[in-house]
Amino acid sequence: MADKAAAEKPAGRPMRYPYTFSAKIAQFPIKHYIKNQWIWRYYFIAAVACVPVFYKISKLANSPENKKAWAESQAKEHAEHH
């Protein structure tokens, strides 16, 4: 029973200045930032809203007509240099 109580209770208090990287991560107030900063709330909404736009751009850029036009322009450019 004594071992169980000792395991649940944290050992000591947090360091005044955390020296190690893991101590800095452990003491970082992530809940505070997520709750009080607007960027966290709107980041996922913006990411979901941008996916269809990126899909359309990718579809236009990788269309067969566009690939053919690019290949022709590259062939013309290489012919001018050689």
C-alpha positions as CSV (number, residue, x, y, z in Angstrom):
1,M,0.0,0.0,0.0
2,A,2.8,2.4,0.8
3,D,4.3,1.8,-2.7
4,K,1.0,2.7,-4.4
5,A,0.7,6.0,-2.5
6,A,4.3,6.9,-3.3
7,A,3.7,6.1,-7.0
8,E,0.7,8.4,-7.3
9,K,2.2,11.4,-5.6
10,P,4.6,13.4,-7.8
11,A,8.2,13.5,-6.5
12,G,9.0,17.1,-5.4
13,R,8.0,20.3,-7.1
14,P,8.6,21.5,-10.7
15,M,12.0,23.1,-11.3
16,R,12.0,26.9,-11.2
17,Y,13.8,26.9,-14.6
18,P,13.7,23.6,-16.5
19,Y,17.2,22.9,-17.8
20,T,16.5,19.8,-19.9
21,F,14.4,19.7,-23.0
22,S,12.1,17.0,-21.6
23,A,11.5,19.2,-18.5
24,K,10.6,22.1,-20.7
25,I,8.1,20.0,-22.7
26,A,6.6,18.6,-19.4
27,Q,6.1,22.2,-18.0
28,F,4.8,23.8,-21.3
29,P,1.2,25.0,-20.8
30,I,-0.3,23.6,-24.0
31,K,-3.8,23.6,-22.7
32,H,-3.6,27.4,-22.1
33,Y,-2.4,28.1,-25.6
34,I,-5.1,25.9,-27.2
35,K,-7.8,27.5,-25.1
36,N,-6.7,31.2,-25.4
37,Q,-5.2,31.5,-28.9
38,W,-7.4,31.9,-32.0
39,I,-5.0,30.2,-34.4
40,W,-5.5,26.7,-32.8
41,R,-9.3,27.0,-33.2
42,Y,-9.2,28.0,-36.9
43,Y,-6.3,26.0,-38.1
44,F,-8.2,22.8,-38.7
45,I,-11.2,24.7,-40.2
46,A,-8.8,26.4,-42.7
47,A,-7.0,23.1,-43.5
48,V,-10.3,21.4,-44.3
49,A,-11.5,24.4,-46.4
50,C,-8.2,24.5,-48.4
51,V,-8.2,20.8,-49.4
52,P,-10.7,21.2,-52.2
53,V,-8.8,24.2,-53.6
54,F,-5.5,22.3,-53.6
55,Y,-7.2,19.3,-55.2
56,K,-8.5,21.5,-58.1
57,I,-5.1,23.2,-58.6
58,S,-3.4,19.8,-58.7
59,K,-5.9,18.4,-61.1
60,L,-5.4,21.4,-63.4
61,A,-1.7,21.3,-63.2
62,N,-1.5,17.5,-63.9
63,S,-4.0,17.4,-66.8
64,P,-2.8,15.7,-70.0
65,E,-3.2,19.0,-72.0
66,N,-1.0,20.9,-69.5
67,K,1.6,18.2,-69.4
68,K,1.8,18.2,-73.2
69,A,2.1,22.0,-73.3
70,W,4.9,21.9,-70.8
71,A,6.7,19.2,-72.7
72,E,6.5,21.3,-75.9
73,S,7.8,24.4,-74.1
74,Q,10.7,22.5,-72.6
75,A,11.6,20.9,-75.9
76,K,11.5,24.4,-77.6
77,E,13.7,25.8,-74.8
78,H,16.2,22.9,-75.1
79,A,16.3,23.3,-78.9
80,E,17.2,27.0,-78.5
81,H,20.1,26.3,-76.1
82,H,21.7,23.5,-78.1
